[in-house]
C-alpha cells in the first residue's frame, strides 16, 4: 500500500478524481488484500513445511479468482469493479431467479464469502493441527 499510494494519488490527480474516491479505493484495496491474504494463512496452516506447494497454491488461487470472476460475471472481478468505481459507471445487474441484484452488492457478497471461507478453512486447519 505504501508503494502504490503515491502512484495512485498521482494518477488520481491527473485524472481529476475526487479525493474521497481515492481514499475509497485505498479501503477497497485493503479489503481485497485481506480477502485474498487470508488464503495465504490457510495455505500456511495446511502446508506448514511445504513452501513450494503453498506458494503455488496461493498464486494459482489468486490468478484463478481474477480470471474466473472476469469470465463468469465481470462485477465480481476486483480490477473491473475498481475501474468502474473510479469512472463512476454502473455495472450490469445480476439477474438470478428473476431477481435483479445490484452489481456492488454481488461484488461485496462474493468477496465477503471469499474472506469467510478462507477464515473457516484457516480455522479448521489450525484445529486439526492442534488435535493431532
N, C-alpha and C positions, 0 to 999 in steps of 0.2 A: 504494500500500500504506500509506503514511504517513497519508493522508487517511481511508482506510477502517478502519484499525486501531482507533482509539478507538471508532468506532461498532460495530464487530464485537465488541470486548471488552465494551462496554456491553450490547449485545443478548444476548451470551452470559451475562453476569452476571444479567440479568433472567430469562432462560430457565433459569438454573442448569445451564448446560452446563459440563462439566469443562474445566479449563484445558488439558489435553492435547488435547482435541478442538478447541479454539480455535486452538492452535498448529498442529495438523494442517491445519486449514482455511487458515491462512496459507501453509503449504507447498503445499497444493493450488492456491491462487490464484496463487502464484508459478509453479508448473508450467504452469498454464493460460495464464498471460501469456507464458511462454516458448514454448509450443507454438503460440500464435496470433501472437505477436510476430515470430517468425522469418519468417512470411509477409509481414510488413511489410518486412523486409530483402530478401526475394526480390523483392517488388514494386519496391523501391528500385533493386535491381540490374537488373531488367528494363526499367523505365521511368524512367531517371535524370532526364530533363529534362521529363517529362510529369507534373507534380504532380497535376493533376485526375484523370488516368487511374489513377494509383497510389492516391490516396485513395479513389476509387470502388471499385476492386478490393478493397482491404483491408476496407472497410466491408461490401461485398456478400459477401465471403468469410466474414467473421465472422458476419454475420446468417444466411447460408445454413447455416453449420455448426451454429448454435444451433437453427434451425428444422428442418432436415433430420434432425439427430440426435434431436430430440424426436419427430419423426414416424416415423422408421424403428424405433428401439429406444431407449426412454427412458433407460436407464442410460448411453448414450453422451453424453447432454446433461450439461454441466458443472453447470448450476444444479440439475437434478434429482438428480444424484449428491451434490452438497454438501448439499442439503436432507435426503436420505435418510441421509447420513452423520451429520449433526447430530442427527437424530431417532432414530438407531440402528435404522433399519428395513432389512430385507433386500430388495434389489431382485430382480425376476424374473430367473431364469436364462435365458440364450440357448440354445435347442436348435437346433443346426446339425449336420446329417449324423448325427443320432441321438446326438450327444454333448451333455451338459449343461455349458455353460460358465458359470462364476461371473460375475456382473454386474461385480464390481470388476476381474476380470482382463480382461474385454472392454473395459471403460471405459479402463483404463490402456493396453491394447494399441492401442486406437483413437487415443488422444492421443499415444502414442509414435510411431505411424505418421504422424500429422499433423505432429509435430515432425520426424521423419526425412525425410519427403517435402519439407517446407519447406526443411530444410537442404540436401537434394540439389538442389532447384531453385535455391536461392541459390548453391550452389557451381557448378552448370552455367552460370548466368548470369554469374558472375564469370569463369569460364574462357573463355566466348565473348567477353566484353568485352575480356579481356586479349589473346586471339588476334587480334581484329580491329583 
